Amino acid sequence: MRDTLDLPDGTTIDYDTYGDPDGRPVLAWHGTPSASSIWQPLDDAARAAGVRLVAPNRPGIRGSSRLHHHDVAAASALGMALVEELGLDEVAVLGWSGGGPFALGCGAVAADRVTRIVVVAGVEPPGPDSDPIDRDDAKLEGRAHHAPLLARAALAVEAAASKHAPEQALAAITKELPPVDAAELAAYPGWSAMGFFTEAFEHGTRGVVDDYWCLSSPWGFELADVTAPVQVFWGDADTEVPRSHAEHIADGVVDGSLEVLPGLGHFCVVAEAPRILAATAG
């Protein structure tokens, strides 16, 4: 279910909720480039697990207010402000892919309210020794810093193509993915229609470019600032994010562990939804 919340300072947070409305709350961060509706395929699994997924859209994405050149910590703080406004005392946090840093950020900016964190196929902090991520995402990160207008133009073309010809857009994406990920992406109507992607550009491309910018800039915290237990999942067929990112996250936080999922790829969050939700909610 889609909803919006206006913070006292006028900032709007657009978010979705899935699963059990009375279940244990989990703040769920979407990847990049996508919107919060990417969590829709977990609705039934979350309901069965007694989990309430609260999935915010980051600044400038879908209906959320834009922040100019914010860092990961600032966006994470907005997510925790949503938690507070919803009257939730404590929350577990889940982050997938580009959402992983924001899940970790919640643990850094609101350690007293975050019970545990799960990162699925998440990216590590930027640095000279970081192994490269997927080529297209790496290119957009570079353009976000050095040619933002070019990044916006490229994303606008992709968004328009996905909106008007979702089947062709899906085919182009799945062609670049390992078979296990291509099958997951095509299996769910909400994904195969590419809505999770096109919704990110509801009010233009600036928010997504900002997202790439802050992921590849200093995050505003160190991994060692995250004291809540962190469980990292990574599928060994993932061609988007290298294993080293998962290892560095698990090693860098105070209390981290890594589980490698054999035969699964970047979209393992659906195939392993019951296990991931159980690890998140505790």
DOMILUM-610120 format. One line per 4 residues: number of its first residue (from 1); their letters; for each residue z, y, x of N, C-alpha, C. Coordinates in steps of 0.2 Angstrom, whole numbers, plus 5000, padded with zeros to 4 digits. Atoms other than C-alpha are relative to their C-alpha. Example, Ala and Ser with C-alpha at 12.3 -4.5 7.8 and 13.67 -1.06 7.14 Angstrom:
<rs>
1 = AS = 5000 4994 5004 5039 4978 5062 5000 5006 5004; 4999 4994 4996 5036 4995 5068 5003 5005 4996
</rs>
This chain:
<rs>
1 = MRDT = 5000 4994 5004 5000 5000 5000 5000 5006 5004; 5001 4994 4996 4995 5017 5007 5005 5005 4997; 4996 4994 5003 5007 5032 5006 5000 5005 5006; 4999 4995 4995 5011 5048 5015 5007 5003 5000
5 = LDLP = 4993 4996 5000 5027 5057 5020 4999 5006 5004; 5000 4993 4997 5029 5075 5025 5007 5001 5003; 4994 4999 4997 5042 5078 5038 5003 5007 4999; 4998 4993 5001 5053 5094 5037 4996 5005 5004
9 = DGTT = 5004 4995 4997 5042 5102 5050 4993 5001 4998; 5007 4999 5003 5027 5100 5040 4995 4995 5002; 5004 5006 4998 5020 5085 5049 4999 4995 4995; 5002 5006 5005 5011 5072 5038 4999 4994 5004
13 = IDYD = 5001 5007 4997 5013 5054 5043 4997 4996 4994; 5004 5004 5004 5000 5043 5034 5002 4992 5002; 4998 5007 4998 5006 5024 5033 4998 4995 4995; 5001 5006 5004 5003 5007 5025 5007 4996 5000
17 = TYGD = 4995 5005 5000 5016 4995 5020 4998 4993 4997; 5002 5007 5001 5014 4976 5019 5006 4995 5000; 4995 5005 5000 5024 4960 5016 5005 5001 4994; 4994 5000 5005 5041 4959 5007 5003 5007 4999
21 = PDGR = 4997 4993 5001 5046 4977 5000 5007 5000 5002; 4993 5000 4999 5064 4971 5002 5002 4996 5006; 4999 5004 4994 5062 4962 5018 5003 5004 5006; 4998 4997 4994 5068 4966 5036 4994 5004 5002
25 = PVLA = 5005 4995 4999 5059 4982 5041 4997 4999 5008; 5003 5000 4993 5047 4981 5056 4995 5006 5000; 5005 4995 4999 5037 4996 5062 4995 4998 5004; 5006 5003 4997 5020 4991 5066 4995 5005 5002
29 = WHGT = 5005 4996 4998 5008 5000 5077 4993 4997 5001; 5007 5002 4999 4989 4998 5076 4997 5001 5007; 5004 5000 4994 4977 4996 5090 4996 5006 5001; 5004 4995 4999 4964 5008 5097 4993 4998 5001
33 = PSAS = 5000 4995 5005 4952 5013 5089 5000 4996 4993; 4999 5003 5006 4958 5007 5072 5005 5004 4996; 4995 4997 5005 4969 5012 5057 5006 4995 4998; 4995 5004 5002 4985 5005 5050 4998 4994 4995
37 = SIWQ = 5002 5006 5005 4975 4994 5037 4998 4994 5004; 5002 5006 4996 4971 4983 5052 5006 4994 4999; 4995 5005 5002 4988 4974 5047 4999 4997 4994; 5001 5003 5007 4982 4969 5030 5000 4993 5000
41 = PLDD = 5000 5008 5000 4978 4951 5035 5007 4997 5001; 4993 5003 4999 4997 4949 5039 5004 5001 4994; 4996 4998 5006 5002 4954 5021 5004 4993 4998; 4997 5006 5003 5005 4936 5015 5005 4997 5005
45 = AARA = 4995 5003 4995 5013 4930 5031 5006 5004 5001; 4994 4996 5000 5025 4945 5031 5004 4999 4994; 4997 5001 5006 5029 4942 5013 5004 4993 5001; 4997 5007 4999 5033 4923 5017 5006 5000 5005
49 = AGVR = 4995 5000 4995 5043 4928 5032 5006 5005 4998; 4995 4995 5002 5053 4941 5022 5001 5006 5005; 5000 4994 4995 5047 4955 5033 4996 5006 4996; 5003 4994 5003 5042 4973 5027 4997 5003 5006
53 = LVAP = 5003 4996 4995 5029 4980 5038 4998 5007 4998; 5001 4993 5001 5029 4999 5039 4995 5002 5006; 5005 4999 4995 5013 5004 5048 4997 5007 5000; 5002 4993 5000 5010 5022 5053 4994 5001 5003
57 = NRPG = 5006 4998 4996 4994 5030 5058 5002 5005 5005; 4998 4995 4995 4996 5040 5074 4997 5006 4999; 5002 4994 5002 4993 5058 5075 4992 5001 5000; 5007 4999 5001 4975 5063 5069 4996 4995 4998
61 = IRGS = 5004 5006 5002 4971 5046 5063 5001 4999 4993; 5000 5001 5007 4967 5043 5045 5003 5007 4997; 4998 4994 5003 4978 5055 5035 5006 5004 5004; 4995 4997 4996 4991 5059 5049 4998 5006 5003
65 = SRLH = 5001 4993 4997 4993 5077 5056 4998 4999 5007; 5002 5001 4993 4985 5079 5073 5005 5004 5004; 4996 4996 4995 4995 5084 5088 4995 5000 5006; 5005 4999 4994 4985 5091 5103 5003 4998 5006
69 = HHDV = 4997 5002 4994 4987 5082 5119 5007 4998 5000; 4993 5003 5001 5003 5073 5114 5000 4994 5005; 4999 5006 4996 5010 5059 5125 5002 4994 4995; 4998 5006 5004 5014 5041 5119 5007 5001 4997
73 = AAAS = 4993 4999 5002 5033 5046 5118 5000 5004 4994; 5000 4996 5006 5029 5060 5106 4998 4997 4993; 5002 5004 5006 5019 5049 5094 5005 4995 4998; 4994 5004 5002 5033 5036 5095 5005 5003 4997
77 = ALGM = 4995 4996 5004 5045 5049 5090 4999 5001 4993; 5002 4999 5007 5035 5052 5075 5001 4994 4996; 4999 5006 5004 5036 5034 5070 5007 4999 4999; 4992 5001 5001 5055 5034 5072 5002 5005 4995
81 = ALVE = 4998 4995 5006 5056 5050 5061 4998 4997 4994; 5001 5003 5006 5047 5040 5048 5005 4995 4998; 4994 5005 5001 5060 5026 5050 5006 5004 4997; 4994 4996 5003 5073 5039 5047 4999 5003 4993
85 = ELGL = 5002 4997 5007 5065 5047 5032 5000 4995 4995; 5000 5006 5005 5063 5030 5024 5007 4997 4999; 4993 5002 5001 5082 5028 5026 5002 4993 5003; 4999 5007 4997 5081 5013 5038 5005 5002 5006
89 = DEVA = 4995 4999 4995 5096 5012 5050 4997 4997 5007; 5003 5003 4994 5088 5000 5062 4993 4997 4999; 5006 5003 5002 5071 4993 5064 4998 4996 5007; 5004 5004 4994 5061 4980 5075 4993 5004 5000
93 = VLGW = 5006 4997 4999 5045 4986 5082 4995 4995 5003; 5006 5005 4998 5028 4977 5084 4994 5005 5002; 5006 4996 4998 5013 4984 5093 4995 4995 5003; 5006 5005 4998 4996 4976 5095 4995 5004 5004
97 = SGGG = 5005 4997 4996 4984 4981 5109 5002 5007 5002; 4999 4993 4999 4983 5000 5110 5006 5002 4997; 4994 4998 5003 4998 5000 5099 5006 4998 5004; 4994 5002 4996 5009 4991 5112 5004 5006 5003
101 = PFAL = 4997 4995 4997 5013 5007 5122 5005 5004 4995; 4996 4996 5005 5019 5016 5106 5006 4996 4997; 4994 5004 5002 5031 5001 5101 5005 5000 5006; 4995 4999 4994 5038 5002 5119 5003 5007 5000
105 = GCGA = 4998 4993 5000 5039 5021 5117 5006 5001 4995; 4995 5000 5005 5050 5018 5101 5007 4998 5004; 4994 5003 4997 5062 5008 5112 5003 5005 5005; 4998 4995 4995 5063 5022 5125 5003 5007 4996
109 = VAAD = 4998 4994 5003 5065 5037 5113 5006 4999 4995; 4995 5001 5005 5077 5029 5100 5003 4993 5001; 4997 5006 4998 5086 5015 5109 5005 4997 4996; 4995 5002 5005 5100 5015 5097 4998 4997 4993
113 = RVTR = 5003 5002 5007 5089 5011 5082 4995 4994 5000; 5005 5006 4999 5077 4998 5089 5003 4994 5002; 4997 5007 4999 5083 4980 5088 4997 4996 5005; 5004 5004 4996 5069 4972 5097 4993 5002 4999
117 = IVVV = 5007 4998 4999 5051 4974 5102 4995 4994 5001; 5005 5005 4999 5036 4963 5101 4993 5004 5002; 5006 4997 4997 5020 4968 5111 4995 4994 5000; 5005 5005 5000 5004 4958 5107 4994 5002 5003
121 = AGVE = 5007 4998 4997 4989 4959 5119 5001 5008 5002; 4999 4993 4999 4996 4976 5124 4998 5003 5007; 5003 4997 4994 4990 4988 5138 5006 5003 5004; 4995 4998 4995 5001 4993 5153 4999 5008 5001
125 = PPGP = 5000 4993 4998 5005 5011 5159 4994 5001 5005; 5005 4999 4995 4990 5019 5168 5002 5001 5007; 4998 4999 4993 4990 5018 5187 4995 4998 5004; 5006 5001 4996 4979 5016 5202 4999 4992 5001
129 = DSDP = 5001 5007 4999 4983 4997 5203 4999 4996 4994; 5000 5003 5006 4981 4993 5185 4993 4997 4999; 5006 5004 5001 4967 4980 5181 4996 5003 4994; 5004 4997 5005 4953 4987 5171 5000 4996 4993
133 = IDRD = 5000 5003 5007 4953 4984 5152 4992 5000 4998; 5007 5000 5003 4937 4982 5141 4996 5006 5002; 5004 4994 4997 4923 4992 5148 4999 5006 4995; 5001 4994 5005 4919 5002 5132 5006 5004 4999
137 = DAKL = 4993 4996 5001 4938 5007 5130 5001 5004 5006; 4999 4997 4994 4939 5011 5148 4995 5006 5001; 5005 4995 5000 4923 5022 5146 5003 5006 4996; 4998 4995 5005 4931 5031 5131 5006 5004 5003
141 = EGRA = 4994 4997 4996 4947 5034 5141 4998 5005 5005; 5003 4996 4996 4937 5042 5154 4997 5007 4997; 5004 4994 5004 4927 5053 5142 5006 5004 4997; 4995 4996 5003 4943 5058 5133 5003 5005 5005
145 = HHAP = 4997 4995 4995 4949 5067 5149 4995 5005 5002; 5005 4996 4997 4933 5073 5156 4994 5002 4996; 5006 4998 5004 4920 5074 5142 5002 4998 4993; 4998 5002 5007 4929 5074 5125 4995 5001 4995
149 = LLAR = 5006 4999 5005 4914 5081 5116 4996 4994 5000; 5004 5006 5000 4904 5066 5122 5003 4994 4997; 4996 5006 5003 4918 5054 5117 5000 5001 4992; 5001 4999 5007 4918 5062 5100 4994 4998 4997
153 = AALA = 5006 5001 5002 4900 5061 5098 4998 4992 4999; 5001 5008 5000 4899 5042 5103 5004 4997 4994; 4996 5003 5005 4913 5038 5091 4997 5002 4993; 5003 4999 5006 4905 5047 5077 4994 4996 4998
157 = VEAA = 5006 5005 5001 4889 5037 5079 5003 4993 4998; 4998 5007 5001 4899 5021 5079 5003 5000 4993; 4997 5000 5006 4909 5026 5064 4995 5000 4994; 5005 4999 5005 4894 5031 5054 4996 4993 4999
161 = ASKH = 5004 5007 5000 4885 5014 5058 5005 4995 4997; 4995 5005 5003 4901 5004 5053 5001 5001 4993; 5000 4999 5007 4902 5013 5037 4994 4998 4996; 5006 5001 5004 4884 5012 5031 4997 4993 5001
165 = APEQ = 5003 5007 4999 4880 4995 5039 5005 4996 5003; 4995 5004 4997 4896 4985 5042 4998 4994 5002; 5002 5007 4998 4888 4968 5043 4997 5001 5007; 5003 5000 4994 4877 4974 5057 5005 5003 5006
169 = ALAA = 4995 4998 4995 4892 4983 5066 5004 4994 5002; 4996 5006 4999 4902 4967 5064 4997 4996 5005; 5004 5005 4996 4888 4957 5072 5000 5003 5007; 5000 4997 4994 4887 4969 5086 5006 4999 5004
173 = ITKE = 4993 5001 4997 4906 4968 5090 5001 4993 5001; 4999 5007 4999 4907 4949 5088 4996 4997 5005; 5004 5003 4994 4893 4946 5100 5003 5001 5007; 4997 4999 4993 4903 4953 5114 5007 4997 5000
177 = LPPV = 4993 5003 5000 4919 4943 5109 4999 4993 5001; 5000 5008 5000 4924 4925 5113 5000 4997 4993; 5001 5003 5007 4921 4913 5099 5006 5000 4996; 4994 5000 5004 4939 4912 5094 5002 5007 4997
181 = DAAE = 4999 4993 5002 4940 4931 5092 4995 5002 4995; 5006 4999 5005 4923 4932 5083 5002 4997 4993; 4999 5004 5007 4929 4919 5070 5006 5004 4997; 4994 4996 5003 4946 4929 5067 4997 5006 4997
185 = LAAY = 5002 4994 5002 4937 4945 5065 4996 4999 4993; 5005 5001 5006 4924 4938 5052 5004 4997 4994; 4997 5004 5006 4937 4928 5042 5004 5004 4995; 4996 4996 5005 4946 4942 5033 4996 5006 4997
189 = PGWS = 5004 4995 5003 4937 4954 5021 5001 5007 5002; 4998 4993 4998 4946 4969 5026 4998 5002 5007; 5002 4999 4993 4941 4967 5044 4992 4999 5000; 5007 5000 5000 4923 4961 5041 4997 5006 4997
193 = AMGF = 5003 4994 5002 4920 4976 5031 5001 5006 5004; 4999 4994 4995 4926 4987 5046 5004 5006 4997; 4996 4995 5003 4937 4997 5035 5006 5003 5005; 4995 4998 4995 4951 4997 5048 4998 5004 5005
197 = FTEA = 5003 4996 4995 4939 5005 5060 4998 5007 4997; 5003 4994 5002 4930 5018 5049 5006 5004 4997; 4994 4995 5002 4947 5024 5041 5003 5004 5005; 4997 4996 4994 4953 5030 5058 4996 5006 5001
201 = FEHG = 5004 4994 4999 4939 5043 5057 5000 5004 4993; 5001 4997 5007 4943 5049 5039 5000 5008 5001; 5000 4993 5000 4946 5067 5045 4997 5002 5007; 5003 4999 4993 4935 5066 5061 5002 4996 5005
205 = TRGV = 4999 5004 4994 4935 5059 5078 5006 5002 5005; 4995 4997 4995 4948 5070 5087 5006 4996 5001; 4994 5004 4999 4963 5059 5083 4999 4994 5004; 5001 5006 4996 4955 5044 5091 4999 5002 5007
209 = VDDY = 5000 4998 4993 4950 5053 5106 5006 5002 5003; 4994 4999 4998 4967 5060 5107 5004 4994 5002; 4996 5007 4999 4974 5042 5106 4998 4997 5007; 5002 5002 4993 4963 5037 5121 5003 5004 5006
213 = WCLS = 4997 4996 4995 4969 5052 5130 5007 4999 5002; 4993 5001 4998 4987 5049 5129 5001 4993 5002; 4999 5007 4997 4985 5030 5132 4999 5000 5008; 5002 5000 4993 4977 5034 5149 5003 5006 5004
217 = SPWG = 4996 4994 4997 4989 5049 5153 5007 4997 5001; 4993 5002 5000 5008 5048 5158 5003 4999 4993; 4997 5002 5007 5017 5040 5143 5006 5004 4998; 4994 4997 5002 5032 5051 5144 5007 4996 5000
221 = FELA = 4994 5004 4999 5044 5037 5148 4998 4994 5005; 5001 5006 4995 5045 5022 5161 5002 4994 4996; 4999 5007 5003 5045 5004 5156 5008 4998 5001; 4993 5001 4998 5063 5003 5164 5004 5004 4995
225 = DVTA = 4996 4997 5005 5069 5015 5150 5000 4996 4994; 5000 5004 5006 5066 5002 5137 5005 4994 5001; 4994 5005 4999 5082 4992 5135 5000 4995 4995; 5000 5006 5005 5079 4982 5119 4996 4994 5002
229 = PVQV = 5004 5006 4998 5073 4964 5121 4993 5001 4998; 5007 4999 5001 5054 4964 5123 4997 4993 5001; 5004 5006 4999 5044 4949 5119 4992 5001 5000; 5007 4998 4999 5026 4950 5125 4996 4993 4999
233 = FWGD = 5005 5006 5002 5012 4938 5118 4993 5002 5003; 5007 4998 4997 4995 4937 5127 4996 4993 4999; 5004 5006 5000 4981 4924 5123 4995 5000 5006; 5004 5001 4993 4972 4917 5138 4993 5000 4999
237 = ADTE = 5007 4999 5001 4955 4919 5130 4999 5007 4999; 5001 4993 5002 4958 4938 5128 4995 5003 5006; 5005 4997 4996 4943 4947 5136 5001 5008 5000; 4999 4992 5001 4949 4965 5131 5005 5002 5005
241 = VPRS = 4994 4998 4996 4966 4966 5140 5002 4995 5005; 4999 5005 4995 4969 4957 5157 5008 4997 4999; 4994 5003 5000 4984 4945 5158 5005 5004 5004; 4996 4996 4996 4991 4957 5172 5004 5005 4996
245 = HAEH = 4997 4995 5004 4995 4970 5159 5006 4997 4996; 4994 5003 5003 5006 4958 5149 5005 4998 5005; 4995 5002 4995 5015 4952 5165 5003 5006 5002; 4997 4994 4997 5018 4970 5171 5005 5003 4994
249 = IADG = 4996 4997 5005 5025 4975 5154 5007 4995 5000; 4994 5005 5001 5037 4959 5153 5004 5001 5006; 4996 4999 4994 5042 4962 5171 5003 5007 5001; 4998 4993 4999 5044 4981 5170 5006 5002 4995
253 = VVDG = 4995 4998 5004 5056 4982 5155 5007 4997 5002; 4993 5003 4998 5075 4978 5156 5000 4993 4998; 4999 5007 5002 5074 4962 5146 4994 4998 4996; 5006 5002 5003 5057 4956 5144 4998 4993 5001
257 = SLEV = 5003 5007 4999 5048 4939 5142 4993 5000 4998; 5007 5001 5002 5030 4933 5141 4999 4993 4998; 5003 5007 5002 5022 4919 5131 4993 5001 5000; 5008 5000 5000 5004 4915 5134 4998 4995 4995
261 = LPGL = 5002 5004 5006 4995 4908 5119 4993 4996 5002; 5006 5004 4998 4983 4894 5125 4994 5001 4995; 5006 5000 5004 4965 4896 5118 4999 5005 4995; 5001 4994 5005 4968 4912 5108 4998 5006 5004
265 = GHFC = 5002 4994 4997 4961 4929 5111 5003 5006 4998; 4997 4994 5001 4964 4947 5108 5002 5001 4992; 4998 5000 5007 4965 4944 5089 5005 4995 4998; 4995 5005 5001 4979 4931 5091 5005 5002 4995
269 = VVAE = 4995 4997 5005 4990 4942 5080 5000 4997 4993; 5001 5003 5007 4983 4934 5064 5001 4992 5001; 4999 5007 5000 4982 4916 5070 5007 4998 5002; 4993 5001 4998 5000 4917 5077 5005 5004 4996
273 = APRI = 4995 4996 5004 5007 4928 5063 5007 4998 4999; 4994 5002 5001 5021 4917 5058 5005 5000 5006; 4996 5000 4994 5027 4915 5076 5002 5007 5002; 4999 4993 4998 5025 4934 5080 5004 5003 4995
277 = LAAT = 4996 4996 5005 5033 4940 5064 5008 4997 5001; 4993 5003 4999 5048 4928 5067 5003 5003 5007; 4997 4998 4994 5050 4934 5085 5001 5008 4999; 4999 4993 5001 5049 4952 5079 5006 5001 4996
281 = AG = 4995 4999 5005 5061 4951 5064 5007 4997 5003; 4994 5003 4998 5073 4940 5073 5004 4995 4995
</rs>
